[in-house]
Amino acid sequence: MKPFVLTALLALCTSAAIGQSPASAPVSAAKKELVAKVLELHRPAVENMARTLAEQPAQRLIFAVQTSGALQRVPADKREALGKDLDADLRKYLGESTPILRERALTLMPTTMGPILEQRFSEDELRQLVAFLESPLSAKFQAAGAEMQRALGERLVADSKASIEPRLKTLEKAVNDKLNAAAGTPGRAASGAKR
C-alpha cells in the first residue's frame, strides 16, 4: 500500500473518531488568544515535523537504492559522479517539497492542533503553558502533543499529496534513469522502491 494511501486511511479513521467526541462549549476570545500563543511557541516543532515528512520518502528511496545492488552495477569510476548527481536531485526534491509542507503545516496547525488545545486546556493552564512554568501541566501538554502532531501530520499528508507526489515521482525517475545510464542498462528498474 502506498505511504500516502495508508496515511490518508489513518486520517479518515482518526477524523471519524474525533467526530464522535461530545460537542464542546464556545471558546472565549481570551482562550483563543492563548491557544494562538501556544501554537506560535510550538511552531519550530511543527516546522521540524514538516521537514521530516519531506525527508522520509527520500530516505526510503535512498535505502532502496542502497539495498537493491543497483550501485554495484555502476562502474567504479562513475560512482562518485553519479553520487553527486543523485545528491543534486535529492537536494532539489527537498528544496521544493520542504517549503510546501512547512507552509501547509503552519496553515493547518490552528485548525488541527488548536481545537485539541481548546478542548483539553483551561485558560489558566494555557497561561501557565505560555509562561513555561514547570508543573503537572507540562506532562499533560506532552501527552496531547503526540495527538496534535498526528492530527496535523495526517491532514498535512492528505492535503499535500497532490503537490508532493509528482516531485517524488520525478526524483524516483531521475534516480532510476541515472542508475540505469551509469550501469549501461537502459529501461531496467534500478531503485527497487515499492509504493
N, C-alpha and C positions, 0 to 999 in steps of 0.2 A: 504494500500500500504506500502511495506517495506520502512524504512527510507532511505536506500541506493538507492533504485529504484527511490524514489522521488527526492533525491539529484542529482542523475545521470540525471534524466529528466530535472531538472533545469539547470544543467551544459550544457546539449545539447542545450537548448533554449538560454542560455547566449552566448555560443560559436557561435551559428548561428547569433545572433545579433552582436557580435564582428566582425564576418567575413564580415558583411555588411558595416563596417566602411571604410572610404576612406583610400587608401594607404598612408603611411607616408614617409617622406624623410629619406634618410640614416642617421644614428645616428653616430656622431663623437666619436672617442676614448675617448676624454675628458669627453663627456657626459656619455658614458658607465661607465667610472670610477666613476663619481659622483653618478650615479644610484647604482652602486655596494656599495658605501659607505652608501647611504641611506638605502639600503636593509640590510646591516650589522647592522646599528643602529636600524633597525626595527626587527631584529632577535628575541629579547625577546618577542615581541608581537606575532610573528608567532609561537614561541615555546608554548606560552600560548594557542593560538588557537588550536594547535595540541593536547595539553593536554585536553582541553575542549572537543574536538571531541572524544577522547578516553573515557572520563568520561560520556558523555551524554547517550550512550546506557546502561551503567551500572547503571546510576541513574534511567533510565526508568524501568529497571528490578527490582531494589530495590523498587521503588514506586509501581510497580505491585505486588510484594510480600507483601508489607505492606498493600495494599488496598484489596488484594484478600481474606484475612482472613486465609491464609494458616498457619501463625504463631500461630493462635488461636487453630489450630488442634493439635499443638505440645504440649505434656505435659509440664507443667510449669517447672518441674525440668530438662528438656532437652533443654530449650530455650537458656540459656546462652551459653552452649557448642555449640549448633547449630549456634548461632550468631557468635561466634569466628571462627567456621569452615567456615561459609559463608564469613566472613570478609577475611579470608585467600585466598579463591577462588577469591574474588574481587581484592585483592591486587595482586594476580598472574596475573589476566587478565590485570590490569592496568600496572603492571611491564613489561609485554610482549608487550602490544599494544601501550603504550605511546611512547616508543623509536622508534617504527616503524613509527608512524605518525609524530613524530618530525623530524626524519631524512628525511622522504619523503617530508615533508613540506619545509624543508630547501633546498632540491634538486629542488623542483618545484618553489620555490619563484622567482628565477631570470627569469624564462620563463613565469610566470603568472603575477607577480607584476611589474617586470622590464619594460615590454612594456608599461604598463599604465603610469609609471613614465616618460619613454622616450617620450611618446606622449603628456602628459599633462604639463610637466615642462621644462623650458629652462635650459641651463647650468647655467646661473646666479641664477635662482631660486633654482636649486639643490645645488649650493654653499651656498646659504643662509640657506637652509634646513639643510645641513650638519652642519653648524655652529650654528644651533638652535636659530637664531635671531627671536625675536618677530616681526611679520609683518603680513600683509594680506596673505602671503604665508602659514602661519600656518593653517588658515581656509581652504585654497584650498587643502592642503595636507590631512587634516582631512576628507574633503568631498570625496577625492579619496580613502582614507583609507578603507572605507566600501566596495567599489567596488573591491579593491585589495584583501581584506580578503575574500570576497565572491568568487572571481575568484580562489584564491588558495584553499579555503575550498572545493569548488565543485570539482576541479581537484584532490585534495588530497583524498577525499572520493571515487571518481571513481577509482583512481589509487591504493588505499589501500584496497579496498573491499575484494579482494581475500586473503589478509593476515589477516585482522581483523575479518571478518565474522566467520571463523571457531573457532577462540578464543572466540568470543561472544557466539556461539552455545555451546561450551564446558562449558563456565561459566553458561549459562542457564540450561544445562543438570545437572551440578553439583548442582546448587541451587534446581532444581526440585527434583533430587534424594534424596538430604539431607532432604528437607522438607517432602517428602513422607515417607522416612525411619523414621524420627523423629515422624511423625504423625501416623505411622503404617498403611499407605495407599499406598502400592506399586503400581506403574503404573498410579496413578492419577496425572494429570497435576496440579501443585500447584502454579506456578508463575502467571498465568493469563496474562502473557506478550503476546501481539498480535503483529505480524510482518506483 
